[in-house]
């Protein structure tokens, strides 16, 4: 497995299994099978309401805790809960997470970030991150944080390469973890002739070419699936390398077009919603 080095010296795998929109049963199965076939990064969140299932999947995989890079996110309703980190660890069945995010710049997000910094200092989170913090939010965080985050998780794909955001990330060596890495399944993106041409050259699918582009951009990619064959295919991208010229050609596809447009009204809704966590 290829890895990237974070700004605090920790290593993170470049490909992981995402669990967004997976039911507990699906998440448990996907995590277990992914880890058995060579994955070592698992991404979940309070809001996915499948943390207990991910913890079960990790245990069932047979891997030791140290062999798994585990990432989760605090939801805004938890930012002012002083026990949020410990309760998250309890649900996951672990003593620490490798990466802990705050999920949205909603509610008292600074209190949430302070929780991350405290968890980081106490060793309950080996790295910390911000999810969906772009524009004014990452600018405000720059002036208020005590610990520089190691990661940001945002939408990124060949139609939206986060050019502006990456200027800020590069200043602090903050790594990017991509969601919607395949453009939310947009067929016009996946079926771009360039990806078909490169797929033919390397014996890969269009989706595999796109995922390899992410890793060569320095992004970590976490495609989610409940289909074991798809999970296997998503990992099968590390045995070839796109040339600099091919990377440049893919770069020309950038339309600065995102699929998800969050509103201020949604941020207010996020702050008021509390996940109905899994029972034990």
Secondary structure, 3 states (H helix, E strand, C coil): CCEEECCCCCEEECECEECCCCCHHHHHHHHHHHHHCCCCEEECCHHHCCHHHHHHHHHHHCCCHHHCEEEEEECHHHCCCCCHHHHHHHHHCCCCECEEEECCCCCCHHHHHHHHHHHHHHCCECCEEEECCCCHHHHHHHHHCCCCCCEEEEECECCECCHHHHHHHHHHCCEEEEECCCCCCCHHHHCCHHHHHHHHHHCCCHHHHHHHHHHHCCCEECCECCCHHHHHHHHCCCCCCCCHHHHHHHHCCCCCCCCCCCCHHHHHHHHHCCCCCCCC
